[in-house]
């Protein structure tokens, strides 16, 4: 009887020992202890980080183009006016351009209105207004303002004749100085009024053919 019990105890001991051996193998293998999560190997931050963009490179940009002062449109006398000032304008329209000042009415030559150019100097440059619906009828240049053909104050008599072969003096066709007129290329309703003294242009104007403010 004692031998049977002894044998039975040996068998039970062997079974328990075998079970424990198998449990240890599972723990030591792929299984993880209870309450602990399996984690993957961490990735190095320095390896995964992408190279930063240089602030100097991003800030770099093409320079803003500068507007050249020479690109500004130069004033030209003719064929219909001078800059914003145009033949036929009313006094209000001409004053609205901001280019003239000192408008007043003269008591001679049909009570024409007169105004000076703000940019003019030494009494050079201005406009006349012929009444009775004609409007702005005479424009006189100042400074280095020229006609499309290149004539300006200070131009020589020969240069005027070359630019305007039809130029003629008002009093004597054989004269070489005084007041004269020339057709305005591009505007059959106007003419250039040119005064020459000592061989040089001293007055340069654009006038409507129906103006009454200039003899």
C-alpha positions as CSV (number, residue, x, y, z in Angstrom):
1,X,0.0,0.0,0.0
2,X,2.8,2.3,0.8
3,X,4.4,1.4,-2.6
4,X,1.3,2.4,-4.5
5,X,1.1,5.8,-2.7
6,X,4.8,6.3,-3.4
7,X,4.4,5.6,-7.1
8,X,1.4,7.9,-7.3
9,X,3.4,10.7,-5.6
10,X,6.2,10.2,-8.1
11,X,3.9,10.4,-11.1
12,X,2.2,13.6,-9.7
13,X,5.6,15.2,-9.1
14,X,6.7,14.4,-12.6
15,X,3.6,16.0,-14.1
16,X,3.9,19.1,-12.0
17,X,7.6,19.4,-12.9
18,X,6.8,19.0,-16.6
19,X,4.1,21.7,-16.5
20,X,6.4,24.2,-14.8
21,X,9.1,23.5,-17.3
22,X,6.7,24.3,-20.2
23,X,5.5,27.6,-18.4
24,X,9.1,28.8,-18.1
25,X,9.7,28.2,-21.8
26,X,6.7,30.3,-22.8
27,X,7.8,33.2,-20.5
28,X,11.4,33.0,-21.8
29,X,10.2,32.9,-25.4
30,X,7.8,35.3,-27.2
31,X,5.3,35.8,-24.3
32,X,5.7,38.7,-22.0
33,X,4.9,38.8,-18.3
34,X,1.4,40.0,-17.3
35,X,0.9,43.8,-17.1
36,X,3.9,44.6,-19.3
37,X,3.3,45.7,-23.0
38,X,5.6,44.6,-25.7
39,X,7.4,47.5,-27.3
40,X,9.2,47.9,-30.6
41,X,12.8,49.2,-30.6
42,X,12.8,53.1,-30.5
43,X,13.8,55.0,-33.5
44,X,16.6,57.5,-33.1
45,X,15.3,61.1,-33.2
46,X,18.5,62.3,-34.9
47,X,18.2,59.7,-37.6
48,X,14.5,60.4,-38.4
49,X,14.7,64.2,-38.3
50,X,14.7,65.9,-41.7
51,X,17.3,68.6,-42.3
52,X,15.9,72.1,-41.4
53,X,15.5,74.8,-44.0
54,X,18.0,77.6,-43.6
55,X,16.3,80.9,-42.6
56,X,18.7,82.8,-44.8
57,X,17.7,80.7,-47.8
58,X,14.0,81.2,-47.2
59,X,14.4,84.9,-46.6
60,X,16.4,85.4,-49.8
61,X,14.3,86.7,-52.6
62,X,14.7,88.6,-55.8
63,X,15.1,92.4,-55.2
64,X,12.2,94.7,-55.9
65,X,12.8,96.5,-59.2
66,X,13.2,100.2,-58.8
67,X,11.3,102.7,-61.0
68,X,13.7,104.9,-62.8
69,X,13.0,108.6,-62.7
70,X,13.8,108.7,-66.4
71,X,10.9,106.4,-67.1
72,X,8.4,109.2,-66.2
73,X,6.7,110.5,-69.2
74,X,8.1,113.9,-70.2
75,X,5.7,116.8,-71.1
76,X,5.4,117.5,-74.8
77,X,3.6,120.4,-76.4
78,X,1.3,119.1,-79.0
79,X,-0.5,118.1,-81.0
80,X,-3.6,118.4,-78.8
81,X,-2.3,119.8,-75.5
82,X,0.5,119.5,-73.0
83,X,0.3,116.6,-70.5
84,X,-3.1,116.7,-68.8
85,X,-3.9,120.2,-70.2
86,X,-5.8,120.0,-73.5
87,X,-7.2,122.5,-75.9
88,X,-10.9,123.0,-75.5
89,X,-11.0,122.4,-71.7
90,X,-13.2,124.6,-69.5
91,X,-11.7,126.6,-66.7
92,X,-13.0,124.1,-64.2
93,X,-11.5,121.2,-66.1
94,X,-8.2,122.8,-66.4
95,X,-8.0,123.8,-62.7
96,X,-9.0,120.2,-61.8
97,X,-5.7,119.0,-63.3
98,X,-3.9,120.8,-60.5
99,X,-1.3,122.2,-63.0
100,X,-2.5,125.9,-63.3
101,X,-2.9,128.7,-60.8
102,X,-4.0,132.3,-60.6
103,X,-6.8,132.3,-63.1
104,X,-8.2,135.7,-63.9
105,X,-9.8,137.6,-66.8
106,X,-7.9,140.1,-68.8
107,X,-9.7,143.3,-70.0
108,X,-8.2,143.2,-73.4
109,X,-8.3,140.9,-76.4
110,X,-11.9,139.8,-76.0
111,X,-11.7,139.4,-72.2
112,X,-9.7,136.2,-72.3
113,X,-9.1,134.2,-69.2
114,X,-5.4,133.7,-68.2
115,X,-3.7,131.3,-65.8
116,X,0.0,130.4,-65.1
117,X,1.5,126.9,-64.9
118,X,2.5,126.1,-61.3
119,X,5.7,124.6,-62.5
120,X,6.6,127.6,-64.7
121,X,9.2,130.1,-63.6
122,X,10.0,133.8,-64.4
123,X,6.6,134.3,-66.0
124,X,7.2,131.5,-68.6
125,X,4.4,129.2,-69.5
126,X,0.6,129.6,-69.1
127,X,-2.7,129.2,-70.7
128,X,-5.4,131.4,-72.3
129,X,-9.2,130.7,-72.4
130,X,-11.2,132.2,-75.3
131,X,-14.8,133.0,-74.1
132,X,-18.0,132.1,-75.9
133,X,-17.5,128.3,-75.8
134,X,-14.0,128.0,-77.3
135,X,-12.5,127.2,-73.9
136,X,-8.8,126.6,-73.4
137,X,-7.3,128.0,-76.6
138,X,-3.6,128.8,-76.0
139,X,-0.9,126.8,-74.2
140,X,2.6,128.2,-73.7
141,X,5.6,126.0,-72.9
142,X,8.2,126.6,-70.2
143,X,11.6,125.2,-69.3
144,X,12.8,122.4,-71.6
145,X,9.3,121.3,-72.7
146,X,9.5,120.7,-76.5
147,X,7.2,119.8,-79.4
148,X,7.2,116.3,-80.8
149,X,9.6,117.6,-83.4
150,X,12.1,118.7,-80.8
151,X,11.6,122.5,-80.8
152,X,11.7,124.2,-77.5
153,X,12.6,127.5,-75.9
154,X,16.2,128.3,-77.0
155,X,16.0,126.4,-80.3
156,X,17.6,128.1,-83.3
157,X,15.8,129.6,-86.2
158,X,17.3,127.0,-88.6
159,X,16.1,124.2,-86.4
160,X,12.5,125.7,-86.5
161,X,12.6,125.8,-90.3
162,X,13.9,122.3,-90.5
163,X,11.2,121.0,-88.1
164,X,8.4,123.1,-89.7
165,X,9.2,124.0,-93.3
166,X,5.9,125.9,-93.5
167,X,6.9,128.3,-90.7
168,X,6.3,131.9,-91.6
169,X,6.5,135.2,-89.8
170,X,3.2,137.0,-89.2
171,X,4.3,140.4,-90.4
172,X,7.0,139.8,-93.0
173,X,7.8,136.5,-94.7
174,X,11.3,137.7,-95.3
175,X,12.0,138.4,-91.7
176,X,14.3,136.3,-89.5
177,X,12.8,137.2,-86.2
178,X,9.5,138.2,-84.7
179,X,6.2,136.3,-84.2
180,X,5.4,133.4,-86.6
181,X,3.2,130.4,-87.0
182,X,3.5,126.8,-88.2
183,X,1.1,124.0,-88.8
184,X,0.7,121.4,-86.1
185,X,1.3,117.9,-87.4
186,X,-1.5,115.7,-86.2
187,X,-4.0,118.5,-85.5
188,X,-5.4,120.5,-88.4
189,X,-7.4,122.6,-85.9
190,X,-4.4,124.1,-84.2
191,X,-1.1,125.7,-85.0
192,X,2.2,126.5,-83.3
193,X,2.9,130.1,-82.3
194,X,6.6,130.8,-82.2
195,X,8.5,134.0,-81.4
196,X,12.1,134.3,-82.5
197,X,14.5,136.9,-81.1
198,X,18.2,137.1,-82.0
199,X,17.9,133.8,-83.9
200,X,16.4,131.8,-80.9
201,X,12.9,130.7,-79.9
202,X,11.8,132.9,-76.9
203,X,8.0,132.0,-77.0
204,X,6.6,128.6,-77.9
205,X,2.8,128.1,-77.9
206,X,0.1,125.8,-79.2
207,X,-3.1,127.6,-80.2
208,X,-6.5,126.7,-81.5
209,X,-7.2,128.1,-84.9
210,X,-10.3,129.8,-83.6
211,X,-8.6,131.4,-80.6
212,X,-9.1,135.2,-80.0
213,X,-6.5,135.8,-77.3
214,X,-3.4,136.1,-79.5
215,X,-2.9,138.6,-82.3
